[in-house]
Amino acid sequence: PPAKSSLNALLIFMQQNKSVNIEIEGHVSGPGQPNHQDFKQLSIDRAIAVKKYLTDNGIDESRIKYTGYGNSKMIFADPKTDDEHSMNRRVE
């Protein structure tokens, strides 16, 4: 639910720019841990959820690529607050 307005903005952008293709990147927060398969799969699942939202709303799936980076590209390598952990758990 917190991402609904961002998802709608992306959907509108994709509807208005029919020649644009995108890549969705999923990320997780896992400081100090190896980037194991569970992290990678969770990040892929996050990216797929965004892709599904777009395709369920009429965007052709051929315009969308996705990947999951697990915890390999955290914004905060050593998050100190819940907000920092939250910023690591993202889809771009």
Helices and strands as residue ranges (DSSP letters): H 4-16, E 22-26, H 37-56, G 61-63, E 64-68, H 82-88
